[in-house]
Amino acid sequence: METVGCAPNRVTVNVLVKGLCSKGYVDETYQVVDKIAVGGSVSKTSCYSSLMPGLLSVRRLDATEKLFKKMVTNEIKPNDCACSRLIRDVCFTRRVLDGFHLVREVTKMGVLPTLDSAVYHILNCGLPLKGLLDEVSELAKLKNEQRIQVEFAVKTPGTDLTSGEKLKC
């Protein structure tokens, strides 16, 4: 693109990531994102924050967590949408404590994830079952700061929102 005087932007990155990941070209996607990030026309934060949901869309949770850790190590702050999607997917794999640690980590970085009620519900149910009451208290404080309501029906993998099915503890 740059050879013809056109620099990629965030939209270009999102389209490339989504397209390449959906076709199974995950390794190539990393290379493209790295090249764009080094080129500087799109920030590293935007590039790698676009890559996280792309990896999750092809069920590469392990690779997404590895990317997240790399970003944190290199002081690249992921955006709230990418963090929220990662936390949500971790929680939906029933790794409640890992999900909570991610919430804590991104909050410390100054990113307030926009978590949906399903994630809060999973955390509120799962943490006490593991005897993690301090974490429940910390989550409640965060929930109050963000004024999150969790009383409405939520969608979980394999459920239909129209049925009004709710998560059960």
C-alpha positions as CSV (number, residue, x, y, z in Angstrom):
1,M,0.0,0.0,0.0
2,E,2.7,2.4,1.0
3,T,4.6,1.9,-2.3
4,V,1.7,3.6,-4.1
5,G,1.4,6.4,-1.5
6,C,-1.4,5.0,0.6
7,A,-0.9,4.1,4.3
8,P,-3.1,1.6,6.1
9,N,-5.5,2.9,8.8
10,R,-7.4,1.2,11.7
11,V,-10.2,0.1,9.3
12,T,-7.7,-1.5,7.0
13,V,-6.1,-3.4,9.9
14,N,-9.5,-4.6,11.2
15,V,-10.5,-5.8,7.7
16,L,-7.2,-7.5,7.1
17,V,-7.2,-9.2,10.5
18,K,-10.7,-10.4,10.2
19,G,-10.3,-11.7,6.7
20,L,-6.9,-13.4,7.2
21,C,-7.9,-15.0,10.5
22,S,-11.2,-16.3,9.1
23,K,-9.4,-18.0,6.2
24,G,-6.9,-19.6,8.6
25,Y,-3.9,-17.5,7.9
26,V,-3.1,-16.8,11.5
27,D,0.7,-16.7,11.2
28,E,0.4,-14.4,8.2
29,T,-1.9,-12.1,10.2
30,Y,0.8,-11.7,12.8
31,Q,3.3,-10.7,10.1
32,V,0.9,-8.2,8.5
33,V,0.0,-6.6,11.9
34,D,3.7,-6.5,13.0
35,K,4.6,-4.8,9.7
36,I,1.9,-2.2,10.0
37,A,2.7,-1.5,13.6
38,V,6.4,-1.0,12.8
39,G,5.4,1.3,9.8
40,G,3.7,3.6,12.3
41,S,0.6,4.6,10.3
42,V,-1.5,2.7,12.9
43,S,-0.5,2.6,16.6
44,K,0.7,-0.6,18.1
45,T,-2.2,-0.4,20.5
46,S,-4.7,-0.4,17.6
47,C,-2.9,-3.1,15.6
48,Y,-2.6,-5.6,18.4
49,S,-6.1,-4.7,19.9
50,S,-7.5,-5.6,16.4
51,L,-5.6,-8.9,16.4
52,M,-7.0,-10.0,19.8
53,P,-10.6,-10.4,18.6
54,G,-9.5,-11.8,15.3
55,L,-7.7,-14.6,17.1
56,L,-10.7,-15.2,19.4
57,S,-13.0,-15.4,16.4
58,V,-11.1,-18.4,15.2
59,R,-11.0,-19.9,18.7
60,R,-7.4,-19.2,19.4
61,L,-7.8,-18.3,23.1
62,D,-4.3,-19.5,24.0
63,A,-2.7,-17.3,21.3
64,T,-4.8,-14.3,22.4
65,E,-3.7,-14.7,26.0
66,K,-0.1,-14.9,24.9
67,L,-0.5,-11.8,22.8
68,F,-2.1,-10.0,25.7
69,K,0.8,-10.9,28.0
70,K,3.3,-9.7,25.3
71,M,1.4,-6.4,25.0
72,V,1.5,-5.9,28.8
73,T,5.2,-6.8,28.9
74,N,5.9,-4.3,26.2
75,E,3.7,-1.6,27.8
76,I,1.2,-1.6,24.9
77,K,-2.2,-1.0,26.4
78,P,-5.0,-2.9,24.7
79,N,-8.2,-1.2,24.1
80,D,-11.3,-1.9,26.3
81,C,-13.1,-3.8,23.6
82,A,-10.3,-6.3,23.1
83,C,-9.8,-6.7,26.8
84,S,-13.6,-7.2,27.3
85,R,-13.7,-9.9,24.6
86,L,-10.7,-11.7,26.1
87,I,-12.1,-11.7,29.6
88,R,-15.5,-12.8,28.3
89,D,-14.0,-15.8,26.4
90,V,-11.8,-16.8,29.4
91,C,-14.9,-16.7,31.7
92,F,-17.0,-18.7,29.2
93,T,-14.4,-21.5,29.3
94,R,-15.1,-21.7,33.1
95,R,-11.7,-20.3,34.0
96,V,-13.3,-17.9,36.5
97,L,-10.2,-17.0,38.5
98,D,-8.2,-16.4,35.4
99,G,-11.0,-14.1,34.1
100,F,-11.0,-12.2,37.4
101,H,-7.2,-11.8,37.3
102,L,-7.6,-10.3,33.8
103,V,-10.2,-7.9,35.1
104,R,-7.8,-6.9,37.8
105,E,-4.9,-6.5,35.5
106,V,-6.6,-4.4,32.8
107,T,-8.1,-2.2,35.5
108,K,-4.7,-1.6,37.0
109,M,-3.5,-0.6,33.5
110,G,-6.2,2.1,33.4
111,V,-8.4,0.2,31.0
112,L,-12.0,-0.2,32.3
113,P,-13.3,-3.2,30.4
114,T,-17.0,-2.9,29.3
115,L,-18.0,-6.3,30.6
116,D,-21.5,-7.6,29.9
117,S,-23.7,-8.9,32.6
118,A,-23.0,-12.5,31.6
119,V,-19.4,-12.1,32.5
120,Y,-20.2,-10.5,35.9
121,H,-22.7,-13.2,36.6
122,I,-20.2,-15.9,35.8
123,L,-17.7,-14.2,38.1
124,N,-20.2,-13.6,40.8
125,C,-21.3,-17.2,40.8
126,G,-17.9,-18.9,40.2
127,L,-15.7,-17.0,42.6
128,P,-17.7,-17.8,45.7
129,L,-17.9,-21.5,44.7
130,K,-14.1,-21.5,44.8
131,G,-14.1,-19.8,48.2
132,L,-12.6,-16.6,46.8
133,L,-14.6,-14.1,48.8
134,D,-11.9,-11.3,48.7
135,E,-12.1,-11.4,44.9
136,V,-15.9,-11.3,45.1
137,S,-15.6,-8.1,47.2
138,E,-13.1,-6.6,44.8
139,L,-15.4,-7.4,41.9
140,A,-18.4,-5.8,43.6
141,K,-16.5,-2.6,44.1
142,L,-15.6,-2.5,40.4
143,K,-19.1,-3.3,39.5
144,N,-20.4,-0.4,41.6
145,E,-17.8,2.0,40.2
146,Q,-19.0,1.1,36.7
147,R,-22.7,1.0,37.8
148,I,-23.2,-2.4,36.2
149,Q,-26.7,-4.0,36.4
150,V,-26.8,-7.8,36.0
151,E,-30.5,-8.6,36.4
152,F,-31.6,-9.0,32.8
153,A,-31.4,-12.1,30.7
154,V,-28.0,-12.9,29.3
155,K,-26.8,-14.9,26.3
156,T,-24.4,-17.8,26.9
157,P,-22.9,-20.0,24.2
158,G,-25.6,-22.4,23.0
159,T,-28.6,-20.4,24.3
160,D,-31.2,-18.3,22.7
161,L,-31.8,-14.8,24.0
162,T,-35.4,-14.9,23.0
163,S,-36.0,-17.7,25.5
164,G,-35.1,-15.4,28.4
165,E,-32.9,-18.1,29.8
166,K,-30.7,-16.8,32.7
167,L,-27.4,-18.1,34.0
168,K,-27.8,-20.1,37.2
169,C,-25.3,-20.3,40.0
